[in-house]
């Protein structure tokens, strides 16, 4: 009965937390950059720094997780503290008057935001049966995508009416962050695992001391580089007349943001169902091939129906990627190493996410968007071959 109570509370409050978290997703991926352009008139070099620093928190996840593991606090309490810090940063950001102050505050907020995944993964392992984790998480991911789309569109409308409304917008983001903290406080969870003697020296050696885990991280990293270097190239392809498309702003938003996220909303539950019932490697290979097909269709398409089809495929692949990102560690790591392994993965993801857009633009100097997409497809193929060679390894469920 106690277990059922914990499952029910976790499912309800974590799904609600994920819903509010959609506003933060929209904030870090688009709203903060828009404010830096429209309000602070930041130069290009500082804007690129803002985008890169959005992912800095992932690189700090191992250090923050080790620090958290030395406390005896519940994982959800520590997660709530992180969300309270995020909310406070956005409150202060709404009253500062310089871009450097805004940059510093949003950087601190993003560090807290990217670090919460390694701290909270123990909550899912403790409160959910392994056969139901992804199915239960899928509702929250779907709600998060819904609010991310709605909040992003609302932000554009609010700023179009009056640019000074950005202060109200940042306070609304802060309110959503505080709501995330309140939801986490209602969820029971164990403390973050304390480090053993072997872990106190650091988590990164697991990348080579556990070769199966290290190879999995490498193959996830390759497909992640391919996807994230194409995110800005996608907008360049649609909006920049140099590449032959030069679509109106409405169609750029439709194909680049709305359609993929609607496809993600519709398919997240399906991937949650599949993740709980299919072994990790076959499903990851399927998602790799879907991403590859999406790139080929979208970046080699010239007509609106083909571009729509490519956008839908990108959104479906994105749904699978979000499920994998949140839970694949739980399929390969021992319970006592879950926070450590997740923090390592977040570290690699943070480094990858800062470098991938730079790589995409560097390649665009030599190739067309379709050519850059072909490079991404090559990386996905390497990743897929690597996953295929791991399909029979013991300990991968």
N, C-alpha and C positions, 0 to 999 in steps of 0.2 A: 504493500500500500504506500509506503514511504517512497519507494522507487517510482511508482506511478505518479505520485504527487510531484516529485522532482522533474519527471519528464514533462508533465503537463505545464508546470510553471515555466520551465525552460523554453518549451515550444511557444507558449503564448508571449512571454516577455521578450524572448530573443527575436521572434518575428517582428514584434512591435519596435524593438530597438533597431533592427535592420531597416525598417521602414523609415524612421527618422534619420538613419545614417545615409539614406539616399541624398539628403540635402548636402551632407558633407562631401559625398562623392562628386556631386555637381560643383560644389565650391572649389575643390582642389583641382578638378579637371578643366574648368572653364571660367567660373565666375571671378576667381581671384585674378586670373590673367586679364579678363575683360576690364576689371576695375583698374588694374595697373596701366592699361592702355587709355581708357576714357577719363579717369580721374587724375592719375598721377603723371600721365604722359611719359611713361618710363621709356628710356632708349632701348633699342633692340638687345644690346648685350645684357642689360639688367633683366629684361623680360625672359631671355633664355635662361638666365640664372634662376629666376623664379620657377620656371618649368622644371629645371633640373632638381632644385631643392625640394620640390614636392615629394620626391622619392627618397630624400636623404634619410628619413626615418627608418626605412628598411635596412640601410647599412649599419644603423645603430642598434638594431633589434637584439643581436647577441649580448651586447653590453647591458642593455636595459633589462633583458630577460634574466641574466645572471644576477643583476641587482635585485630584481623582483623576487627571485627564488630564495634569496637570503632572508626574506621576511616570512612571517607565519600567517600572512593575510590571505583571504580567499582570492582566487583569481578574478572573480567578478568584482570584488571591491577595488582591486588594483585597476581593472579596466574602467570602472566608474571614475576613479581618480583621474585617469588619462582623459576621459571625455569631459570632465569638469575643467581640466586644464585647457583643453581645446576651446571650449565655450568661453572661458575667460580671455583667451588670446583674441578671439573674434570680437568680444565686447570692447577690449582696449583698441583693437584695430579700427573700430568704428569711430573712434574719437581722435586718432593721431592725424597729423597733417603732412607728414613726409613719407615718401616712398620707401626710404630705407627702414623706417620704423615699421611700416606696413609689411615689408619683406621679412624683417626679423620675426615679427609676431606670427605671420602665416607659416614661416619655416618651423618655429617651435610647435605650432599646432600640427603641422604635417608630420613631424617627428613622432609626436604622441599618437597620431592617427595610424601611421604605418606600423608602430610597435605593438598595437593591441592584439594583433592576430596571434602572435606567439604566446602571449599571456593567456588568451581566452581559449586556445585549442583544447586545453585540459578540461574545460567545462563540457565540451561536446563529448569527449572520450568518457567522462565520468557519468554524465546524465543521459546519454543516448546509447541504445544498443547499436553495435557496429553495423547491423543490417538495416538501420533506419536513419542513420545520421544525415546522409545527403538528402533523403526525401523530406526530412523535417527542416533542414536548412534551406531547401529550395523555396519554400514559401517566403522566408525572409529576404532571400536574394531577389525574388520576383517583386516584392513590395518595394525593396530598395531601388530597383530599376524604374519602377513606376514613379516614385517621388523624384528620382534624379532627373527624369525627363520633364516632369511637370514643373519642378523647381527651376530647372534651367530655362524653360520657356517663360515662366513667371518673372524670373530675374531680368530677362531681356525686355519684357513689357514694362516693368517697373522702372528700369533705367531709361527707357525711351521717353517716359513721361517726365522724368526729372532726374538728372544725374545725381543730385544730392540724396536721392532715395537709396544710394548705395549704403549709407549708414544704417538705415532700417533693414536692408538686406543682410548685412553682416550680423545684426542683432538677431534676425530670424534664424540664421545659421547657428548662432550661439545657443538659441533656445532649443533647437533640435539636438544639439550636442548635449545640453543639460538633460533633455528627455532621454537620450541614450543612457546617460549615467544612472538616472532613476530606474530605468528598466533593468539594468544590470544588477542594481542593488536588490532587486526582487528575486534574483535567480540564485539558488544554492550552488556552491561549487567547492572543490578542494583547494588548498593552497597550491601555488606554483611549486613544482618539485624542487626540493633543495638539491644543489649540486653535490655529487659524490666527489671523492678526492680526485678522480680522473677528470672530472668536469671543471674543477676550480681553475685549471690552467687555461680554460677557454673551450669554446664549442667548435671552432672552425676545423680542428684536426679530424673531426668526424668525416669530413669530405674525403679524406684519403684513408683514414683508419677503417671506415665502413665503405668498401669500394662499391657495393650495390647502391647505397644511398648516394654516393658521390656521382656515380654514372647517371642516376635518375635526375639529380639536380642539373647536371650538364645538359641532358636532353630536354628537360623542361626549359632551361635557359635558352637554348638554341631557338626553339619555336617561339619563346617569348620575345627574343630579339627581333625575329622576323615580323611578329605581329606589331610590336610597338614602334618599330622604325617606319611602318607603313601608316600609322595613325596620322601624322602631319602630312605625309605625302598624299593621303587620300583627299585632304582638303585642297592641297595644291593642284591635284589632278582635276578636281571639279571646278575650281574657282579661277585658276590662273590661265589666262588666254594663251600663254606661251605653249601650253600643252594641248591646245585644240578644243577644249571643252568650254570654258568661260561661261558657266551656268549662272543664272540669277541667284541672288542670295537665298531666296526661298527654297529653290531646288537643292542648293548646296546643303542647307540645314536638313532638308528632307532626306537626302541620300546619305549624308555624312553623320547624322545624329539621330533623327526621329525613327527612320525605318529600322536601322540596326538595333536600336534599343527596344522597339516594339517587338521585333523578332526575338530578342533576348528574353523579354517578359513572357512571351508565349511558349518558349522552349526550356526555360530553366527547370520547371517541374519535371519535364521529361528526362532531362539529364540527371536530376536528383534521383528519380526512379531507377534509371539505368546504372548509376554509380553504385547503388546499394546491391545490385544484382549481377553485375558483370565485373570480371577481374580488371584491375587497374590498367594493365598494359594494352589489352585489346581495345578498351574504350578510349584510351589516350591516342592510340594509333588512328582510330576512327575520327577523333576530333582533329588530329593533325591533318588527315587527308581532306576533311571538310574545310579546314582553314586554307589549305593549298588550293582547293577548287574555288573557294571564295575569291582569293587573290587573282587567279587566272581569269575568272568571269568578270570581276569588277574592273580590273586595270587593263584588260584587253577589250572591254566593252565600249561601244561608241553610241549605242542607242539607249533611250530611257528605259525600256523594258529589261534590257540586259543589265544595266546599272542597278535597277531595282532588285533583280534576282541576285546580283552580287552582294548588295547591301543586306538582303535577307540572310544569305549564307554567312556573311560576316557576323551578323547578330546571333545566329544560332551557334556558330563556333564560339562566340564570346560567352554565351550562356554556359557552355561546357567548360570553358576556361575558368570562369568564376567559381564553379563547383569544385574543379580540380584544385584551384589555388587555395581554397578554404580547407579542404579535407584530405588531399592525397597523402599528406604526411601520416595521418592516422592509420593508413593502410600498410605502412612499412616500418614505423618506428615503435619500439617498446614503449609502454605507458610512461615509464620514468624518464624517457628521453624526448617525449613529445615537444615540450617547450624548447628544448635545445635544438632539435632538428628543425622545428618551424622557424626559429630565429635565424638559423643558418640559411634556410631557403629565402627568408625575407631579406637577409643581407645580400645574397646573390641577386635577388629580384630588384633590390634598390639600386645596386651598381648597374645592372642591365638596363633598368628603366631610365637611368640618367644618361647612359651612353647611346642607347638605341636610336632616339630621334636625331642625335648628332650624326650617327652613321648613315641614317636615311638621307639627310640633307647633303652629306658628303658624297654619297653615291649619285644623288640627283644632279650634281655638278657634271657628271660624266655620262649619265644614262637618262632616258625618259622615265616617267613613272612606271610604265610597263616593264622597263628594264630593271628598275629597282625591285619591282614585284617579283621578277624572275629570280633575282638574288635571294629574296625572302623565301621563295619556293624551294630553292636549293638548300637553304638552311633547314627548312621543314623536312625535306627528304632525308638529310643527314640525321636529324632528330628521330625520324620515323624508323630508319634502319637501326639506330641505337636502341630504341624501345623494342623493336622486333627481336634483337639479340638478347634482350633481358626477359623475354616472355616466360621462360621456363625456370627462372631463378626462384629458389625457395624464399619464403618470407614476404613475397609480393602478392597481396590478396586482391 
